Amino acid sequence: MTGTLDLATADDRALMAAHNDGDPDAFGELYRRHRDRMWAVAMRTCSDRELASDAVQDAFIAAFRRSGSYRGDAAVTTWLHRIVVNACLDRLRRARPTSELPEHDLSDGRDAHASLEVQLDVRQALAQLPEGQRLALVLVDMHGLSVAEAAQVLDVAEGTIKSRCARGRTAMAEILGLGARPSRPTTRRSGTIPSDGAS
């Protein structure tokens, strides 16, 4: 047991080792450190608050119980991403027939409404992509994972991630009307997939 470990300053690998050695607080620190990012991954993958919440809960329970499977050959965050993505896919497969986009409070005025419309446009566009493209874009373009890290999370080749991102970005541009249709606004939207990401 690592009784002298300073949880606040320990790196993720040290926390995982401490948890596996029986430290009762080490995994709680990992949870506090990464829950917001994992929640964001789940929301962009599921496009539904309830599903995302359930998936994150499932994922952290699974990570707690299966921490011994972490081999240390990838970052702890990469390992957590994989568990969260898998939990999201499990929830989506069970809920797909009735899954809808979440409702939001539109009471913050026109700017908030416009921003919300953009977020919903992007979320709806993501939901229309094939699963592989959607997950690659969420991990690489929205959460800043490298192509190599995303390949580890999704257990595919790096070239597969690159091609899925390229095809996904093209499809997103078409769905959002950012390409050939001049009738729709073409102003740059914050929150859309960056065109210069890893590809």
N, C-alpha and C positions, 0 to 999 in steps of 0.2 A: 504494500500500500504506500502511496506517495503522500504522506501527511504534510510534508514541507512544501508541496507544490503551490505556487501562487497562481490561482486560477485565472485571475484577471490578466496576467502577463504571459501565461503559458501559451505556446502555439497549439494549433489544433491537434497535431500528432501527439503531443505530450498529453493533452486532455484525453484523447482516445486511449492512450496507454494507461493513464491513471484510472479511467473508467473501467477498463478491462482488469486492472489490478484491484478493483474494489472500492475506489474512491467514490463516495456517495454523491458528491457535488460536481464532479467533472463533467458528466454529460449534461447537467443543467446549464453549465456555462456554455457548452457547445450549442445547446438549444437557444439560449438567449442571444448568442453571437450571430446565429445564422437563420433564425426563424423568419425574419422579415424578408430576406432574400428568397428563401424557399417558398414563402407565401406568394411572393410576386411571380415566381416560376409557376406555381400551381394555378394562380389566377389567369395567367396568360395561356396556360395549357388547357385549362378547363373552361374558361370564360363563364364561370358560375361560382358565386361566393360559397354557397353551401357545399358544392362538390370540392372546391379548392380547400375549404376548411377541413373537410373530412379526409381529403387526400394528404394534407400536411400532417394531420394527427396520425393517420395510418403510417405515414413515412417515418415520423420520429419514433413511434412505438417500435416499428420494424428495425430502425437503426439502433435503438437502445438494446433490443433483444439480440440483434445479429452483429453487434459491434466486433465480435471476434472474427468476423469474415473480412474486416478491413485489414488489408495486407500492407498498407503503407506505400504501395507503388504508385499511388496517385494522391493528389491533395484530398483532404477530408471533404472539402466542399464539392469536389468532383464526385466522390462516393455518395454524398448526400443528394446531389442533383440526380444521380441515377435512381436512387430510391424514391425520391419525390416524383420524378417523371413516371416511373413504373406504377406508383400509387395512383397518380392522375389517370393513367391509361386504364387501370383496373376500374376506377370509379366511372370514367367516361363510357367504358364498354357496358357497364351495368345500367347506366342512366341514359344512354344515347337516345332511345325512342322518345323521351319526354324532355330532353335537355333543351333549355332556352337561355338566351342571354339574360343577365340579371337586370332588374330595374334599379334606377338610380334616382336620388333626390335631385330635382332640377330647380331647387329654390334659391340658388345662389346668383341668379341674374343671367343676362345674355352671354357674358364672357364664359361663365361656367357652363352654360348650356352649349355654346359652340365647342368648347373644349371637350365636353362630354360626348357630343356628336362625333368628334374626331376619334375619340377613344373607342366609341362603339363601332364606328366605321372600320377601324383597324382590327378590333376584336372580331367583328363579323367576317372581315376578309380572311383573317387567320383561320377562323372556323371552317371556311370553305376549302382551305388547302388540304391536300392529302396529309395524313398524320405525320409521315416522315419529314416532309418539307416544313410543316408547322413547328415540329419539335426542334429541328435544326435552326430555324429562324429565331425561335424563342431563346434558345441557349446562346447562339452566337451573336445575333444582332441586338437582342433586347437585354441580355444579361452579361454580355462581354466575355463569354468563354472563348478560348482559342479553339481553332478547328480541331486540334489534337485533343483538347479536353472534352469537347462535344462528342468527338468520336468515341472516347472512353465511356462517357455517360450513356450513349446510345448503343454502344458495342457494335460499331460499324467502322469501316475504313475511313480515313481522312478524306479521300477522294469522294466518297459517298456524301459526306457532310458538305463539301464544296459544291457538288452538283445539286444537292437538295436546296442549299441556300440560293444558288443562282436561279434555279427554276422557281423557287418560292418567291424570290424578289420580283421576278418577271410577272408571275401570276398575281402578286399583291398589287403591283402597279396597274395591271389591267383591271382587276376587280375594283380598285379605288378610283379608276378613271384618270390616272396620272399620265397615261401614255398618249393615245391617239385621239382622244375625244376632247376637243377644245371647249365643248359646251359646259363641261364641269370645271369648277375652280381648280387651278393648278398651283396655288400657292403652297410653299413648303410647309408641311404639317409636322409639328413636334410630336414625337411618339410614333411616327411611321418608321418603317425599316430603313436604316441608312443604306445608301447605295454603294458606299465604299467599304463595307465591312469585309470580313474574311471571305474570299471566294476564290 
